[in-house]
Amino acid sequence: MQQQGTTAVANGSEPVQRKAAADANAVQDACNLMAIVGCFHQHLLALHRSGVYGSDLINHPVSLAFVSKLASLCRFSLDREIAAFEAIDKIERGETVEYEVIPL
């Protein structure tokens, strides 16, 4: 059974949300993973401080745009996700793993 969703409002008149949206658009052409994650983190904190939190923050258009970029940059797929979780289990146990690198 699918859970019923609700709606929230992203307020473009608030400078915090407007700046976050501008940067979420700007990073769509970026390829520096650390810069993208750092920018995302800054905006998550700012949005949270401005009163956007919980499910509203997780589902905010800015969050979804950043997550979309990260998924795209990492060439995310179900197969790669499964392989990553298998690899981190091995790494956690102290094993060495080989993983696929897809060039940009």
JOKA-V617705 format. One record per residue. N is the residue number from 1. RES is the residue in one letter. SS is DSSP state (a for helix, b for strand, c for the rest). PSI is psi in radians with two decimals (NA if undefined). Layout:
N/RES/SS/PSI + N/RES/SS/PSI
This chain:
1/M/c/2.26 + 2/Q/c/2.38 + 3/Q/c/2.43 + 4/Q/c/2.31 + 5/G/c/2.86 + 6/T/c/-3.10 + 7/T/c/2.82 + 8/A/c/2.99 + 9/V/c/2.22 + 10/A/c/2.09 + 11/N/c/1.75 + 12/G/c/-0.19 + 13/S/c/-0.21 + 14/E/c/2.18 + 15/P/a/-0.64 + 16/V/a/-0.79 + 17/Q/a/-0.64 + 18/R/a/-0.76 + 19/K/a/-0.72 + 20/A/a/-0.73 + 21/A/a/-0.70 + 22/A/a/-0.77 + 23/D/a/-0.61 + 24/A/a/-0.63 + 25/N/a/-0.76 + 26/A/a/-0.66 + 27/V/a/-0.14 + 28/Q/a/-0.36 + 29/D/a/0.06 + 30/A/c/2.80 + 31/C/c/0.15 + 32/N/c/1.79 + 33/L/a/-0.78 + 34/M/a/-0.67 + 35/A/a/-0.72 + 36/I/a/-0.83 + 37/V/a/-0.72 + 38/G/a/-0.76 + 39/C/a/-0.77 + 40/F/a/-0.81 + 41/H/a/-0.79 + 42/Q/a/-0.76 + 43/H/a/-0.60 + 44/L/a/-0.78 + 45/L/a/-0.79 + 46/A/a/-0.75 + 47/L/a/-0.74 + 48/H/a/-0.80 + 49/R/a/-0.48 + 50/S/c/0.02 + 51/G/c/0.10 + 52/V/c/2.05 + 53/Y/c/3.05 + 54/G/a/-2.44 + 55/S/a/-0.57 + 56/D/a/-0.66 + 57/L/a/-0.76 + 58/I/a/-0.64 + 59/N/c/0.10 + 60/H/c/2.49 + 61/P/a/-0.59 + 62/V/a/-0.80 + 63/S/a/-0.81 + 64/L/a/-0.65 + 65/A/a/-0.73 + 66/F/a/-0.77 + 67/V/a/-0.70 + 68/S/a/-0.75 + 69/K/a/-0.77 + 70/L/a/-0.74 + 71/A/a/-0.73 + 72/S/a/-0.80 + 73/L/a/-0.66 + 74/C/c/0.08 + 75/R/c/0.81 + 76/F/c/2.34 + 77/S/c/2.94 + 78/L/a/-0.73 + 79/D/a/-0.76 + 80/R/a/-0.61 + 81/E/a/-0.82 + 82/I/a/-0.80 + 83/A/a/-0.69 + 84/A/a/-0.77 + 85/F/a/-0.62 + 86/E/a/-0.72 + 87/A/a/-0.76 + 88/I/a/-0.51 + 89/D/a/-0.75 + 90/K/a/-0.77 + 91/I/a/-0.73 + 92/E/a/-0.58 + 93/R/c/0.02 + 94/G/c/0.16 + 95/E/c/2.77 + 96/T/c/2.43 + 97/V/c/2.65 + 98/E/c/2.44 + 99/Y/c/2.73 + 100/E/c/2.37 + 101/V/c/2.06 + 102/I/c/2.00 + 103/P/c/2.66 + 104/L/c/NA
